[in-house]
Amino acid sequence: MTEYIPWGTPYEPGVSLALRPFPRGGVYTLGGLKSGSAEVVLTETANGITLQSVAVTYKNFSDDGLTFLNGYENVTSRNPTVTLNMVDWYSDLVQTGETQATKKTSENGFHLAIDVLLNNFDANGTLTTTINGIQYDQPANGT
């Protein structure tokens, strides 16, 4: 049985997949439709094959004029082995207006190890999202 997933890329055994295009490293600015801006810094890996880091700083960013985003987020990924992905995440975002929200990492960041051969969440630090007073935490280690 073949399944069709409209957003997916079909996989055919034995056929090499083309590299996915991505924006080149650099500094980009996105203006909000109603106010503010988001400055995006993309950093490529040393070999230029993919992105290593995405950092965004929001200044009164709003597309609808009802919700405003301020703060920063920076996520860096590295692959010490073929199956292991290490993620360093720093976030201090505050959303005001129609929806009140924050997304914050602990002071020293949130650090995550993901091995595709293991099903085991392993993180140091915290990543906490609060939306209209309801707090959401990352999964517990070992799950």
C-alpha positions as CSV (number, residue, x, y, z in Angstrom):
1,M,0.0,0.0,0.0
2,T,1.4,3.4,-0.9
3,E,0.5,6.4,1.1
4,Y,0.4,10.0,-0.2
5,I,1.5,12.7,2.1
6,P,1.0,16.1,0.5
7,W,3.8,17.9,2.3
8,G,6.3,15.1,2.1
9,T,9.0,14.2,-0.4
10,P,8.4,10.7,-1.9
11,Y,11.2,8.2,-1.2
12,E,12.1,5.6,-3.7
13,P,14.6,3.0,-2.4
14,G,18.0,3.3,-4.2
15,V,17.3,6.8,-5.5
16,S,19.5,9.6,-4.1
17,L,17.6,12.5,-2.7
18,A,18.5,16.0,-3.9
19,L,19.8,18.4,-1.3
20,R,17.1,20.7,-0.1
21,P,17.7,24.3,-0.8
22,F,18.2,26.7,2.1
23,P,18.9,30.3,2.4
24,R,22.6,31.1,2.4
25,G,24.3,32.3,5.6
26,G,23.9,36.0,6.4
27,V,21.8,38.6,8.1
28,Y,18.3,39.1,7.0
29,T,15.6,41.5,8.2
30,L,11.9,40.8,8.0
31,G,9.5,43.6,8.6
32,G,6.3,42.9,10.5
33,L,3.1,43.6,8.4
34,K,1.9,46.0,11.0
35,S,4.9,46.9,13.1
36,G,8.5,46.1,14.1
37,S,11.0,43.8,12.7
38,A,12.8,40.4,13.0
39,E,16.5,40.3,12.4
40,V,17.6,36.8,11.4
41,V,21.2,35.6,11.4
42,L,21.8,32.3,9.5
43,T,25.1,30.6,10.0
44,E,26.2,27.8,7.7
45,T,28.2,24.7,8.7
46,A,31.9,24.9,7.8
47,N,31.4,22.9,4.6
48,G,28.4,25.1,3.5
49,I,26.1,22.1,3.1
50,T,23.5,23.1,5.6
51,L,22.7,25.6,8.3
52,Q,24.3,25.3,11.7
53,S,22.6,28.1,13.6
54,V,19.5,30.3,13.4
55,A,19.3,33.4,15.6
56,V,16.4,35.8,15.6
57,T,15.9,39.1,17.4
58,Y,12.4,40.5,17.5
59,K,11.6,44.2,18.1
60,N,7.9,45.0,18.5
61,F,7.2,42.5,15.7
62,S,3.5,42.2,14.7
63,D,1.8,41.0,11.6
64,D,-1.7,41.7,12.9
65,G,-1.3,44.8,15.1
66,L,-2.9,42.8,18.0
67,T,0.0,40.6,19.1
68,F,3.6,41.9,19.5
69,L,6.8,39.9,19.9
70,N,10.0,41.0,21.5
71,G,13.2,39.2,22.5
72,Y,15.6,36.7,21.0
73,E,16.0,33.1,20.2
74,N,19.1,31.2,19.0
75,V,19.3,27.5,18.1
76,T,22.6,25.8,17.1
77,S,22.9,22.2,16.0
78,R,26.0,20.0,15.5
79,N,26.5,16.4,14.6
80,P,29.4,14.7,16.4
81,T,28.4,11.4,14.9
82,V,26.2,10.2,12.0
83,T,23.3,9.5,14.3
84,L,23.8,12.1,17.1
85,N,22.4,15.6,16.9
86,M,23.4,18.1,19.7
87,V,21.2,21.2,20.0
88,D,22.0,24.3,22.0
89,W,18.9,26.5,22.5
90,Y,18.7,30.0,24.0
91,S,15.5,31.8,24.2
92,D,14.0,34.9,25.9
93,L,10.8,35.8,24.1
94,V,7.9,37.9,25.3
95,Q,4.6,38.2,23.5
96,T,2.2,40.9,24.5
97,G,-1.2,42.1,23.2
98,E,-4.1,39.8,22.5
99,T,-2.2,36.7,23.6
100,Q,0.3,36.9,26.6
101,A,3.1,34.5,26.2
102,T,6.8,33.8,27.0
103,K,9.3,31.3,25.8
104,K,12.4,31.1,28.0
105,T,15.3,28.8,28.5
106,S,17.2,28.6,31.8
107,E,20.0,31.1,32.2
108,N,22.6,28.7,30.8
109,G,20.4,27.6,27.9
110,F,18.7,24.4,27.0
111,H,20.9,21.6,25.6
112,L,19.5,18.5,24.0
113,A,21.0,15.3,22.6
114,I,19.1,13.4,20.0
115,D,20.3,10.0,18.7
116,V,18.2,8.6,15.9
117,L,19.1,5.0,17.1
118,L,17.7,5.6,20.6
119,N,14.3,6.7,21.8
120,N,15.5,8.6,24.8
121,F,15.1,12.3,25.6
122,D,18.2,13.7,27.2
123,A,18.5,17.4,28.0
124,N,20.2,19.8,30.4
125,G,18.6,23.1,31.3
126,T,14.9,24.1,30.8
127,L,12.7,25.3,28.0
128,T,9.5,26.8,29.3
129,T,6.6,28.2,27.3
130,T,3.8,30.1,29.1
131,I,0.7,31.0,27.2
132,N,-2.0,33.1,28.9
133,G,-0.9,31.9,32.3
134,I,-0.6,28.1,31.4
135,Q,3.0,26.8,31.7
136,Y,4.4,24.1,29.3
137,D,7.7,22.4,30.2
138,Q,9.9,20.1,28.1
139,P,9.5,16.3,28.5
140,A,11.3,14.7,31.4
141,N,14.7,13.1,30.7
142,G,14.6,9.4,30.0
143,T,11.2,9.6,28.2
